[in-house]
């Protein structure tokens, strides 16, 4: 968008909003040409003493040919627009109108294409929302089910500690349900963040403990849809131990849980996944790393790792007892980090895969 004397204008619009190839200009040119042809033929008729009826016939034929040419140039794009609009009305958002004109019909074609893009994006977001919600609800439901089944089967007693674990999963499930409306607006960047200061070590320790519990529960229940690895060791490294951060704990839980899930899924038998936390350069900022010992990610795939439904170049997970997943975990992690104004990406690693996250801390809080 550039700016002219009278305000903003599009890059294809001339100064003052006058189009040299507008429909009005074409119709005016048609009238002028028709008059010139008729006048020229009349002059020729007077100089050559040609009969008026021949001049009239020639004038009509020439005018009709020119009119037909202009009419075809105006109606053919309308037919194409009608076809595309009919396809959109039937749910096909892949069709587009050719934008090779510099008149009002070209503007209309651009508007239809923009409308098709927005409708396609909304339809995709609706489908992705269902997939995101099902992906996020699975973890607390599996954890809650594991606790309750252990109590029912007599493996563990219904003591206060067990009930607190069940209550924690129930509360997390409730919070996830409450964010359904927020998730429907995730691509607009208007999901509210509930930032607060928290201690990193006990927080991440709880996330790792929950990941171990859920993995054990899935292995016991034989549930599919995600990894059931119990042979992978999760290691936490926080320096300094009293490290604190300022962020939305619920969103960061999504990030770390999804990254651990992905790392464990691609770990070798009896492998090791490390979650490392360090103080960032700004106050209350945080740098997180999740490292595994799997096959790693080819550099050519780094830019596609966090795309939705991308399952990477590795056809099968490296370790046993895991599947390819849904391709949403890393996309959700990137979304949550983006909400904080942070960065997430694949970093250099001598072995396996290393995901680096940088959260800006208090500097990202709106004033």
C-alpha positions in Angstrom: 0.0 0.0 0.0 1.5 3.3 -1.1 0.2 6.8 -0.4 -0.9 9.4 -2.9 -1.9 13.0 -2.4 -5.5 12.1 -1.5 -4.6 9.2 0.9 -3.6 5.6 0.6 -4.0 3.7 -2.7 -3.2 0.2 -3.8 -0.1 -0.6 -5.8 -2.1 -1.1 -9.0 -4.2 2.0 -8.8 -2.9 5.2 -10.5 -2.8 8.6 -8.9 -6.2 10.1 -8.2 -8.0 6.8 -8.5 -8.4 7.1 -12.3 -7.8 3.9 -14.2 -6.5 4.2 -17.7 -8.2 0.9 -18.7 -11.5 1.3 -16.8 -14.8 0.0 -18.2 -16.0 3.6 -18.5 -12.9 4.4 -20.6 -13.5 1.4 -22.8 -17.1 2.2 -23.4 -16.3 5.9 -24.1 -13.6 4.7 -26.5 -16.1 2.4 -28.2 -18.5 5.3 -28.8 -15.7 7.5 -30.1 -14.5 4.8 -32.5 -18.0 4.1 -33.7 -18.6 7.8 -34.4 -15.2 8.1 -36.2 -15.9 5.1 -38.4 -19.3 6.4 -39.3 -18.0 9.9 -40.0 -15.0 8.6 -42.0 -17.3 6.4 -44.1 -19.6 9.4 -44.7 -16.7 11.5 -45.9 -15.6 8.7 -48.2 -19.1 8.3 -49.5 -19.3 12.1 -50.4 -16.0 12.1 -52.1 -16.5 8.8 -54.1 -20.3 9.3 -54.6 -20.9 5.9 -52.9 -24.5 5.1 -52.2 -25.6 5.8 -48.6 -27.0 2.4 -48.0 -23.6 0.8 -48.5 -22.0 3.3 -46.1 -24.7 2.5 -43.6 -24.2 -1.3 -43.9 -20.4 -1.0 -43.6 -20.7 1.3 -40.6 -23.1 -1.1 -38.8 -20.9 -4.1 -39.5 -17.7 -2.3 -38.2 -19.5 -1.0 -35.1 -21.0 -4.5 -34.4 -17.6 -6.1 -34.7 -16.0 -3.7 -32.3 -18.9 -3.9 -29.9 -18.7 -7.7 -29.9 -15.0 -7.6 -29.2 -15.5 -5.2 -26.3 -18.6 -7.1 -25.0 -16.6 -10.4 -25.0 -13.8 -8.8 -23.0 -16.3 -7.7 -20.4 -18.5 -10.8 -20.2 -15.9 -13.6 -20.2 -14.4 -12.6 -16.8 -17.9 -12.4 -15.4 -18.6 -16.0 -16.6 -15.4 -17.1 -14.8 -16.3 -15.2 -11.6 -19.8 -16.9 -11.7 -18.1 -20.3 -12.0 -15.8 -19.6 -9.1 -18.6 -18.2 -6.9 -20.7 -21.3 -7.6 -17.8 -23.5 -6.5 -17.3 -21.5 -3.3 -21.0 -21.8 -2.5 -20.6 -25.6 -2.7 -17.6 -25.6 -0.3 -14.7 -25.7 -2.9 -12.4 -22.9 -1.8 -9.5 -23.8 -4.0 -10.8 -22.1 -7.2 -9.5 -18.6 -8.0 -10.3 -15.9 -10.6 -7.6 -14.7 -12.9 -6.3 -11.3 -12.0 -4.9 -10.1 -15.3 -7.1 -7.0 -15.8 -6.6 -3.4 -14.8 -10.2 -2.3 -14.6 -13.2 -2.6 -12.2 -13.5 -6.3 -13.1 -9.9 -6.8 -12.1 -10.7 -5.3 -8.7 -13.8 -7.5 -8.4 -11.7 -10.6 -9.2 -9.2 -9.6 -6.5 -12.0 -9.1 -4.0 -13.4 -12.6 -4.8 -10.0 -14.2 -4.4 -9.5 -12.5 -1.1 -12.9 -13.7 0.0 -12.1 -17.2 -1.1 -8.8 -17.1 0.8 -10.6 -15.9 4.0 -13.3 -18.6 3.7 -10.6 -21.3 3.1 -8.7 -20.1 6.1 -11.8 -20.1 8.3 -12.7 -23.6 7.2 -9.1 -24.8 7.8 -9.1 -23.2 11.3 -12.4 -24.9 12.1 -11.0 -28.3 11.3 -7.7 -27.6 13.0 -9.6 -26.4 16.1 -11.2 -29.8 16.5 -7.9 -31.6 16.0 -6.1 -29.3 18.5 -8.8 -29.7 21.1 -8.8 -33.5 20.8 -5.0 -33.6 21.0 -4.9 -31.4 24.1 -7.7 -33.1 26.0 -6.2 -36.6 25.6 -3.4 -36.1 28.1 -5.4 -35.1 31.2 -8.1 -37.6 30.4 -5.5 -40.4 30.2 -3.9 -39.3 33.4 -7.2 -39.1 35.3 -8.3 -42.5 34.0 -5.0 -44.0 35.1 -5.4 -42.7 38.6 -9.0 -43.9 38.9 -8.2 -47.3 37.4 -5.4 -47.8 39.9 -7.7 -47.1 42.7 -10.5 -49.3 41.4 -8.0 -52.2 40.7 -6.5 -51.9 44.2 -3.0 -51.0 42.8 -3.1 -47.7 44.8 -5.2 -46.5 47.7 -7.5 -43.6 47.6 -5.3 -41.6 49.9 -5.1 -37.8 49.9 -2.0 -37.8 47.6 -3.8 -39.9 45.0 -6.9 -37.8 45.2 -4.8 -34.7 44.8 -3.3 -36.1 41.6 -6.8 -36.9 40.3 -8.0 -33.4 41.3 -5.0 -31.8 39.5 -5.8 -33.7 36.3 -9.5 -32.7 36.6 -8.6 -29.1 37.1 -6.3 -29.2 34.1 -9.1 -30.8 32.1 -11.5 -28.0 33.2 -9.0 -25.3 32.2 -8.6 -26.9 28.8 -12.3 -26.9 28.3 -12.5 -23.3 29.3 -10.0 -22.4 26.6 -12.1 -23.7 23.7 -13.3 -20.3 22.8 -9.8 -18.9 23.1 -8.4 -21.6 20.8 -11.0 -20.7 18.2 -9.3 -17.3 17.9 -5.7 -18.5 18.2 -4.8 -17.4 14.7 -6.0 -13.8 15.4 -3.6 -13.5 18.3 -6.2 -12.4 20.8 -6.0 -15.3 23.3 -5.5 -13.8 26.7 -2.3 -14.7 28.6 -2.5 -15.2 32.4 1.1 -14.3 33.3 2.5 -14.7 36.7 5.9 -15.3 38.3 6.6 -18.9 39.2 9.6 -21.0 40.3 10.9 -23.0 37.3 12.3 -26.1 39.1 9.2 -27.3 40.9 7.0 -26.3 38.0 9.0 -28.3 35.4 9.4 -31.2 37.9 5.7 -31.5 38.0 5.4 -31.4 34.2 8.0 -34.3 33.9 6.3 -36.3 36.7 2.9 -35.9 34.9 4.5 -37.0 31.6 5.9 -40.1 33.2 2.6 -40.9 34.8 0.7 -40.5 31.6 3.2 -42.6 29.6 2.9 -45.4 32.2 -0.9 -45.2 32.1 -1.0 -45.4 28.3 1.3 -48.4 28.4 -0.9 -50.1 31.0 -4.1 -49.4 29.1 -2.6 -50.2 25.7 -4.1 -47.0 24.4 -3.0 -45.8 20.9 -2.7 -42.4 19.5 0.5 -41.4 21.1 3.7 -42.8 22.6 3.5 -45.6 25.2 7.2 -45.4 26.0 8.2 -46.2 29.6 11.9 -47.0 28.9 13.0 -43.4 28.2 14.5 -41.5 31.1 13.4 -37.9 31.6 16.1 -35.6 33.1 15.6 -32.1 34.4 18.4 -29.5 34.5 17.6 -26.1 36.0 20.4 -23.6 36.7 20.3 -21.8 39.1 17.9 -23.9 41.2 16.0 -20.8 42.4 15.4 -19.7 38.8 12.0 -17.9 38.3 10.2 -16.9 35.2 7.2 -14.7 34.3 4.8 -16.3 31.8 1.5 -18.1 31.5 2.1 -21.5 33.3 -0.7 -23.2 31.5 0.6 -22.3 28.0 4.2 -23.2 29.0 2.8 -26.6 30.2 1.4 -27.1 26.7 4.8 -26.3 25.2 6.9 -28.5 27.5 4.5 -31.4 27.5 4.2 -31.5 23.7 8.0 -31.2 23.2 8.6 -34.1 25.7 5.9 -36.2 24.0 7.7 -35.6 20.7 11.2 -36.2 22.1 10.2 -39.5 23.9 8.4 -40.7 20.8 11.6 -40.5 18.7 14.1 -41.6 21.4 16.0 -44.9 21.0 15.4 -47.7 23.5 16.4 -46.7 27.0 17.2 -43.2 25.7 17.4 -40.0 27.6 15.3 -36.8 27.2 16.7 -33.7 28.9 14.7 -30.5 29.8 17.1 -27.7 30.5 16.2 -24.3 31.8 18.4 -21.2 32.0 18.0 -17.6 32.9 17.5 -15.4 29.8 19.1 -12.0 29.1 16.1 -9.9 30.3 14.4 -9.8 33.7 12.3 -12.9 34.4 13.1 -14.2 30.9 13.7 -17.9 30.4 15.5 -20.1 28.0 14.3 -23.7 27.7 15.8 -26.6 25.8 14.4 -30.1 25.1 17.0 -32.5 23.9 16.7 -36.2 22.9 19.0 -38.9 21.5 16.9 -39.8 18.5 17.8 -39.6 14.8 17.4 -35.8 14.8 15.8 -33.6 12.2 17.5 -32.9 8.8 18.4 -29.3 8.4 16.2 -29.2 5.2 13.2 -29.9 7.4 13.9 -27.3 10.1 11.6 -24.7 8.6 8.7 -27.2 8.4 9.0 -28.8 11.9 6.3 -26.5 13.4 3.8 -26.7 10.6 0.4 -28.2 11.4 0.0 -31.9 10.6 3.7 -32.2 9.7 5.1 -35.5 10.9 8.7 -34.9 9.7 10.9 -36.8 7.4 11.3 -39.9 9.6 8.6 -42.3 8.4 8.5 -44.3 11.7 9.3 -43.2 15.2 12.8 -44.3 16.3 11.8 -46.1 19.4 9.3 -49.0 20.0 5.8 -48.6 21.2 5.1 -45.3 19.5 3.4 -44.1 16.4 3.6 -41.1 14.1 1.3 -38.9 16.2 -1.0 -36.3 14.7 1.5 -33.7 13.7 0.0 -31.1 16.0 2.1 -31.1 19.1 4.9 -28.9 17.8 2.4 -26.6 16.0 0.7 -26.0 19.4 4.0 -25.4 21.1 4.9 -22.7 18.5 1.5 -21.1 18.9 1.9 -20.9 22.7 5.4 -19.5 22.4 4.3 -16.9 19.8 1.6 -15.7 22.2 4.3 -14.8 24.7 6.3 -13.0 22.0 9.0 -15.6 22.3 10.9 -17.7 19.8 11.1 -21.4 19.2 13.1 -23.4 16.8 15.5 -26.3 16.1 19.0 -25.7 17.2 22.4 -27.3 16.4 23.0 -30.5 18.3 25.8 -33.1 18.2 23.2 -35.8 18.7 19.5 -36.1 18.4 17.2 -33.1 18.2 17.5 -29.9 20.2 14.5 -27.5 20.5 15.3 -24.1 21.9 12.7 -21.8 23.4 13.2 -18.2 24.4 10.6 -16.4 26.5 11.0 -12.7 26.9 9.6 -12.4 30.5 8.3 -9.1 31.8 9.5 -7.2 28.8 6.6 -8.7 26.8 3.9 -7.5 29.2 1.8 -4.8 27.6 2.0 -1.5 29.3 
